[in-house]
Amino acid sequence: MNARFLLPFIAALAAAAPFPVLAEPVPVASVAAVDLTRYAGRWYEIAAFPMFFQRNCLGDTTAEYTLRPDGEVTVDNRCRTETGIDRAVGRAWPVEGGGNAQLKVSFFWPFRSDYWIIGLAPDYRWAVVGNPNRKYLWILSRTPQLPQAELDAALAAARAQGYDTSRLVFTRQGDAAQ
């Protein structure tokens, strides 16, 4: 076969070949159930996807969850900035049918966001929180530092849900007594 016939033949063959199809990631799923009484309390941010509202945070980022009599949860987020402590207080409420693992959170009415617990240690020592569109991700711990084996388990939980953990920024936790 001469070159003048070979080029159209290769082009026709390439056009007939199936194109690789990019698979849609599996939908994000929360853990089956969360005991909000056990989940309440202080959590230290170990790592997170960078977020605009945390742009001034230098470290020592925590979240305190307090159960309210009406079944909702008070959310008190804090971090250290150049000028002191930045604080945002909001509320969260469980989504019906979500086993208390899917919540809505609001810091500014009427805006709210999905807060899904997608990974949780059996002893509630660490948690992985994200949302269904994979825009947000936090790795939280009951202590300012997370032992490597537990961090690896939390990262694996995030990866299993299709999160790109290379985007995580690790939070500096020093004197986190806020």
N, C-alpha and C positions, 0 to 999 in steps of 0.2 A: 504494500500500500504506500502510495507516495504521500508526502506531507500535505499536499493540497486536499486530499480526501481524509487524512487523519485528523486534522484540526476540527472540521465539522462533526466528525464521528465522536470525538472526545467531548465537544460542547453538547451534543445531543445526549450522550451518556450522562454527563454531569447534570443536565436539566431534568433528566428522568429520575435521578437518585433522590431518595427522600432526604429532606433537610432535617438536621437534628432538632428535636422538639425540646424546648426548655420546660422541664416539669414544674408545675405549680407546687410551692411548698405545702406541706400538710398543714391544715388549719391549726392554729394555736389552741391548745386545750389547757384548762386549769387543772389543778389537782382535784381529786374527787370531792373532798370535804376538808374544811378547816374549822377547828374549835376556836372561835374568836376570843374566848376567855384565855386560852393558852397563847394565842397570837398577840393579844394586847401586851403593852409594855414598850420598852425602848429597844430599838433596832439601830445598829450602826451601818451606814452605807459603806460597803467594801469596794464596790465598783458600780458604774452606771454609764449609760449612753449620755454623752454631753447634752444638756438641755439649756435652753435660753434662760429660763428663770433662775438657773443656778450659776449664771455667768460670773457672779462676784464671789462665789464660794471658793475658799482656799483649802478647806478641809474640815475635819471634825463634824461631818454631816451625820445627823441622826433623824430618826422619825419616832415619835412617841404616839402610840395608839391607845386610846382610852374608850372603853365601852360606855355608852350613854344609856340612860333608862328607857329611851324610846327605841332601842335596838340599833341605833346608828353608832358610828365610831367617830370620835374626835381625832383628827390627824394634826399633829404638831411637828412640823419639819423645821430643823435648825441647821445652820452651818456657820462656820467662822469666816469672816470677811476681813479686809484690811482695817475696817473701822469698828469692828465688834461682832456681834451675833446677828445674823439675818434670820428672820423667823416668818413662817407662813403657816397659818392655822386654817384648817378646812374641816370638812366632814365627809364621811364615806358611809355607804349603806349597801347591804348585800343585795345582789340581783336575784330575783326569784328563780329557783331551780338551779342555782349555781353552787349549792353546798357551802355557802359562805366563802368560797374560794374566788368568786367573781364579785367584785364590788364596783360601784361607781364612786368617784371621788370628785369633790368640787371645792375649789379654793375661792372662786369668784363666780357668784350667781350671775347668769344662768348657765355658765360653762361647766361641763363635767367631762370626765374621762374614764375610760375603763382601767381598772386596777385588778389584774388577774394574778393570783398566786399560782405560778406554773411549776414551781419546784419547792419542796418543803422537806426538811430533815424530819425523820420520825419523832425526834426529841425537840423539835422547834428551835434548834440552835442556829439554823440558817434558812433563808427563804430566797426564792427567785421570783421577782415580780415583773410582769410585762403587760403588754396589751395586744389585742388580736392583730393589729396591723404591724407589729414588730418595730414600731417607732420608738418605744420606750423600753428600757430594761434596767433593773436594779438587782444587785446581789446584796442581800442584807444579812447581818449576823447579830447575835445577842452580845457579842464581845467586839471590841475595836479591831481586833485582828482575827482572821479566820485561819485555822491550821490548814496546811497545803492539801491534805487529803479531803477535807471538807470543801475547800475552795474548788478542787477538781470535780467533786460531785456536783456542786452548784453550777459550775461551768458546763458540765456534761448535760445537766437538766436543761439549760438554756439552749445548747446546741441541738439537743433532741427535738426542741420546739422550732428549730429553723432560724434561731437568732445568730447573727454574725458577731461572735464574741470578740473578734479582733477590733471592734468599734468601742469596746469597754474602756473607760478611763478609770483607773484605780484611785480611790479616795484616800487622801492622807489623813490618817487618824493619829493625832498626838494626844494632847490632854483634852479628851472629849467630854470632860465634866462640864456640861453646859447648864 
